[in-house]
Amino acid sequence: MRLHLLRHGQTYANVAGALDTAHPGLELTDLGQRQARASAKSLAEAGIDAIAISTLTRTRQTAAPLATDLVLSPSEHDGLREIAAGDFEMRTDEASVRGYLETIGAWLDGDLLREMPGGESGAAFLERYDAAISELCRRTTASALVVSHGAAIRTWVTHRATGEHAPAHEGLHNTGCITLDGDPQGGWVIASWQREPIGGAWLDDEAAPDPTGDELEAPQSSGS
């Protein structure tokens, strides 16, 4: 089957540079709404027969235009939510953002037992995301859309898919999309990796701090 992993549209937290990962999360900005409508047009002919979203408001709002056009009811999965910021929740200071990104960077480099301060480990994240994807795949064998979150998508794809792709530490902008072919049993292969908005690069907001869609930090050495 084909799996489209779409990051949600821009939110007010992205603009403020806040680590917004808890339920229900802030809503889409006006630009985020335009990104959602443009992504619906881009995916209209993709043969999508199922849509899955996380429990956070921004994924429901992003999926809404395509769901309306295709007359589909998105299924909600808590496992598809963003990587929990834990002690860093809603922080905007440089130290907190760096702590969040460095932890996820360590997961990308294989240290899945490392825990987000006050949050989950990389292994726990993958377990709950795997469960949500498997549940979705039981509903369709054709083409599905997952509307999820920047750090979550990149981390899951890095550990569960093979094939050519952009460097995993690079950012995934709002309504950037990674497309995979395969299934949970046989594995996934990357078909495409578009880090900019799929509706067009003109929808990007490079001025927004957007920490969960930013480049993920590689862990720093403890040596001198």
LINVENWO-V95342 format. One record per residue. RES is the residue in three letters. OMEGA is omega as a letter, one per 20 degrees, with the letter a starting at -180 (none if undefined). Layout:
BEGIN
RES;OMEGA
RES;OMEGA
END
This chain:
BEGIN
MET;r
ARG;a
LEU;r
HIS;r
LEU;a
LEU;r
ARG;a
HIS;r
GLY;a
GLN;r
THR;r
TYR;r
ALA;r
ASN;a
VAL;a
ALA;a
GLY;a
ALA;r
LEU;a
ASP;a
THR;a
ALA;r
HIS;j
PRO;a
GLY;a
LEU;a
GLU;r
LEU;r
THR;r
ASP;r
LEU;r
GLY;r
GLN;r
ARG;r
GLN;r
ALA;r
ARG;r
ALA;r
SER;r
ALA;r
LYS;a
SER;a
LEU;a
ALA;a
GLU;a
ALA;r
GLY;a
ILE;r
ASP;r
ALA;r
ILE;r
ALA;r
ILE;r
SER;a
THR;a
LEU;a
THR;a
ARG;r
THR;r
ARG;a
GLN;r
THR;a
ALA;a
ALA;a
PRO;r
LEU;r
ALA;r
THR;a
ASP;a
LEU;a
VAL;r
LEU;r
SER;a
PRO;r
SER;a
GLU;a
HIS;r
ASP;a
GLY;a
LEU;a
ARG;a
GLU;r
ILE;a
ALA;a
ALA;r
GLY;a
ASP;a
PHE;a
GLU;r
MET;r
ARG;r
THR;a
ASP;a
GLU;a
ALA;a
SER;r
VAL;r
ARG;r
GLY;r
TYR;a
LEU;r
GLU;r
THR;r
ILE;r
GLY;r
ALA;r
TRP;r
LEU;r
ASP;r
GLY;a
ASP;a
LEU;r
LEU;r
ARG;a
GLU;r
MET;r
PRO;a
GLY;a
GLY;a
GLU;r
SER;r
GLY;r
ALA;r
ALA;r
PHE;a
LEU;a
GLU;a
ARG;r
TYR;r
ASP;a
ALA;a
ALA;r
ILE;r
SER;r
GLU;r
LEU;a
CYS;r
ARG;a
ARG;a
THR;r
THR;a
ALA;a
SER;a
ALA;r
LEU;r
VAL;r
VAL;a
SER;a
HIS;a
GLY;a
ALA;a
ALA;a
ILE;a
ARG;a
THR;a
TRP;a
VAL;r
THR;a
HIS;a
ARG;a
ALA;r
THR;r
GLY;a
GLU;r
HIS;r
ALA;r
PRO;a
ALA;a
HIS;r
GLU;a
GLY;r
LEU;a
HIS;r
ASN;a
THR;r
GLY;a
CYS;r
ILE;a
THR;a
LEU;r
ASP;r
GLY;r
ASP;a
PRO;a
GLN;a
GLY;a
GLY;a
TRP;r
VAL;a
ILE;r
ALA;r
SER;a
TRP;a
GLN;a
ARG;r
GLU;r
PRO;a
ILE;r
GLY;r
GLY;a
ALA;r
TRP;r
LEU;a
ASP;r
ASP;a
GLU;a
ALA;a
ALA;r
PRO;r
ASP;a
PRO;a
THR;r
GLY;a
ASP;r
GLU;a
LEU;a
GLU;r
ALA;a
PRO;a
GLN;r
SER;r
SER;r
GLY;a
SER;none
END
